[in-house]
Amino acid sequence: MKRTMTTKECNRKLQNRLVDKSIEAFLMGLEVFNKPTINYRTESFSFFICNAWELMLKALLLKRGQSIYYKDQPDRTYDLLKVVHLVYTDKRQPLRINLEKIINLRNTSTHFITEDYEAIFAPVFQSCVVNYVNELLRFHNRDVSNYLNRSSLTLTTNIKELSNEQIKAKYPDEIAQKLIFTKNDIDVTKKIEDSNKFAITVRHELVITKDQNKANFSVKINKDAENDIAIVKELKDPADIFKFSFKNLVRDIDNRLKKQKIPFSYTTKNGESLNKSFNGYVLSQFISYYNIKRDKRYSYAHKIGNLIEYTYSQQASEFIVNQIKQDPARIVEKIKKR
C-alpha cells in the first residue's frame, strides 16, 4: 500500500526544491557574468541573482512556518521585494539596501540597457554574491563550495567607469540622465553605508617610484615616458555636486544628527507618540517649507523623458542639520504650523 506524504513532509520537499533551484539560478548568474563574450551580462546577472534570492528566502519562510502566498490571491506567491522585507525587517540594513538596488536594476533594465551599468553595479553585485553564500549557509546549511570553486565567486569586469561628461557624449539625453542618476545614487550609498554587505570594491592604486625597475609604466616625470600626467582644473558638472537621492539625503541627515548627538524629536501626525529619527516625512516638510527644490544651491532636476527626478547636494544636508540644531525638539511642529 502506497503511503501518502504528510503536510510537513510535503513542505520539507518543497523547501528543498526551492533551495536547489535557487542554487542553480545563482550558478547561472555567475556563469553569465564571468563570460566576456556576453554583452547582456549585467542585466542577465540581475535576473538570475534576484531569482536565486527569491527562491532561497521563500524556502526560509516555509521553514519558519510562514505563508508565501498573498491572502487576497492564494494562487500567487510573494514577489522578491515583499519577501526581502519580511526577512530583513530593518530598512537601514546594508544587505537589504543592496538587494533593493539590484531589484530596481532588474525592474528597469528592459527600459534602459547600457553596457556601462556593469562598472556602476560591479561592487554591488560582488557584495550580493558574498551575502548570498553566507545566508544560504546560515538559513539552509548549504555550502556553495560543494558546487564550485570558491575562486569562481569573484566577478570579473573590464569595463572602465565613464565620467558624467563621457556618459553625456556617448548616450542620448534621456539614457544619460538615468545613468548619471543611478551612478551618483550608488556612489553616495556606498559612502553612507560603508559596509561590505552593500558593496565590495576592487581598488587599483598607483604609487610613484623613482626606481624604474619597480615601475609597471612611466609618466612624464621621466622625460622619456610615453604617458603624460597633469593636474587639470575643470568646471563642475551639476550631477557631480547633487549626488544625494531623496532616500540617501534622509540617511545622511539622520546619520549627522546621531553623530553630533543632536536631540532631534517630533510628535507624529496624531500627536500621540514621539519619533526621534529623521525620516522621509520630515524631509518632505523641510523641502516644502524652505522651497529647497527651487534653490540652486541645494537641488538639481534630472529630466528623464517626461519624468523629473530631483537630487540634492551635501550643502542641503548641512543646511537642514543646522536648522534642526536651533530647536531640535520643536522645529518640525513650527514648520507644520507655518
Secondary structure in CASP SS format (residue, H / E / C, confidence):
PFRMAT SS
TARGET T0000
AUTHOR 0000-0000-0000
METHOD secondary structure of the structure
MODEL  1
M C 1.00
K C 1.00
R C 1.00
T C 1.00
M C 1.00
T C 1.00
T H 1.00
K H 1.00
E H 1.00
C H 1.00
N H 1.00
R H 1.00
K H 1.00
L H 1.00
Q H 1.00
N H 1.00
R H 1.00
L H 1.00
V H 1.00
D H 1.00
K H 1.00
S H 1.00
I H 1.00
E H 1.00
A H 1.00
F H 1.00
L H 1.00
M H 1.00
G H 1.00
L H 1.00
E H 1.00
V H 1.00
F H 1.00
N C 1.00
K C 1.00
P C 1.00
T C 1.00
I C 1.00
N C 1.00
Y C 1.00
R H 1.00
T H 1.00
E H 1.00
S H 1.00
F H 1.00
S H 1.00
F H 1.00
F H 1.00
I H 1.00
C H 1.00
N H 1.00
A H 1.00
W H 1.00
E H 1.00
L H 1.00
M H 1.00
L H 1.00
K H 1.00
A H 1.00
L H 1.00
L H 1.00
L H 1.00
K H 1.00
R C 1.00
G C 1.00
Q C 1.00
S C 1.00
I C 1.00
Y E 1.00
Y C 1.00
K C 1.00
D C 1.00
Q C 1.00
P C 1.00
D C 1.00
R C 1.00
T E 1.00
Y C 1.00
D C 1.00
L H 1.00
L H 1.00
K H 1.00
V H 1.00
V H 1.00
H H 1.00
L H 1.00
V H 1.00
Y C 1.00
T C 1.00
D C 1.00
K C 1.00
R C 1.00
Q C 1.00
P H 1.00
L H 1.00
R H 1.00
I H 1.00
N H 1.00
L H 1.00
E H 1.00
K H 1.00
I H 1.00
I H 1.00
N H 1.00
L H 1.00
R H 1.00
N H 1.00
T H 1.00
S C 1.00
T C 1.00
H C 1.00
F C 1.00
I C 1.00
T C 1.00
E C 1.00
D C 1.00
Y H 1.00
E H 1.00
A H 1.00
I H 1.00
F H 1.00
A H 1.00
P H 1.00
V H 1.00
F H 1.00
Q H 1.00
S H 1.00
C H 1.00
V H 1.00
V H 1.00
N H 1.00
Y H 1.00
V H 1.00
N H 1.00
E H 1.00
L H 1.00
L H 1.00
R H 1.00
F H 1.00
H H 1.00
N C 1.00
R C 1.00
D C 1.00
V H 1.00
S H 1.00
N H 1.00
Y C 1.00
L C 1.00
N C 1.00
R H 1.00
S H 1.00
S H 1.00
L H 1.00
T C 1.00
L C 1.00
T C 1.00
T C 1.00
N C 1.00
I C 1.00
K C 1.00
E C 1.00
L C 1.00
S C 1.00
N H 1.00
E H 1.00
Q H 1.00
I H 1.00
K H 1.00
A H 1.00
K H 1.00
Y C 1.00
P C 1.00
D H 1.00
E H 1.00
I H 1.00
A H 1.00
Q H 1.00
K H 1.00
L H 1.00
I H 1.00
F H 1.00
T H 1.00
K H 1.00
N H 1.00
D H 1.00
I H 1.00
D H 1.00
V H 1.00
T H 1.00
K H 1.00
K H 1.00
I H 1.00
E H 1.00
D C 1.00
S C 1.00
N C 1.00
K C 1.00
F C 1.00
A C 1.00
I C 1.00
T C 1.00
V C 1.00
R C 1.00
H C 1.00
E C 1.00
L C 1.00
V C 1.00
I C 1.00
T C 1.00
K C 1.00
D C 1.00
Q H 1.00
N H 1.00
K H 1.00
A C 1.00
N C 1.00
F C 1.00
S C 1.00
V E 1.00
K C 1.00
I C 1.00
N C 1.00
K C 1.00
D C 1.00
A C 1.00
E C 1.00
N E 1.00
D C 1.00
I C 1.00
A C 1.00
I C 1.00
V C 1.00
K C 1.00
E C 1.00
L C 1.00
K C 1.00
D C 1.00
P H 1.00
A H 1.00
D H 1.00
I H 1.00
F C 1.00
K C 1.00
F E 1.00
S C 1.00
F H 1.00
K H 1.00
N H 1.00
L H 1.00
V H 1.00
R H 1.00
D H 1.00
I H 1.00
D H 1.00
N H 1.00
R H 1.00
L H 1.00
K H 1.00
K H 1.00
Q C 1.00
K C 1.00
I C 1.00
P C 1.00
F C 1.00
S C 1.00
Y E 1.00
T E 1.00
T C 1.00
K C 1.00
N C 1.00
G C 1.00
E C 1.00
S C 1.00
L E 1.00
N E 1.00
K C 1.00
S C 1.00
F C 1.00
N C 1.00
G H 1.00
Y H 1.00
V H 1.00
L H 1.00
S H 1.00
Q H 1.00
F H 1.00
I H 1.00
S H 1.00
Y H 1.00
Y C 1.00
N C 1.00
I H 1.00
K H 1.00
R H 1.00
D C 1.00
K C 1.00
R C 1.00
Y C 1.00
S E 1.00
Y E 1.00
A E 1.00
H E 1.00
K E 1.00
I E 1.00
G C 1.00
N C 1.00
L E 1.00
I E 1.00
E E 1.00
Y E 1.00
T E 1.00
Y E 1.00
S C 1.00
Q H 1.00
Q H 1.00
A H 1.00
S H 1.00
E H 1.00
F H 1.00
I H 1.00
V H 1.00
N H 1.00
Q H 1.00
I H 1.00
K H 1.00
Q H 1.00
D C 1.00
P C 1.00
A C 1.00
R C 1.00
I H 1.00
V H 1.00
E H 1.00
K H 1.00
I H 1.00
K H 1.00
K H 1.00
R C 1.00
END
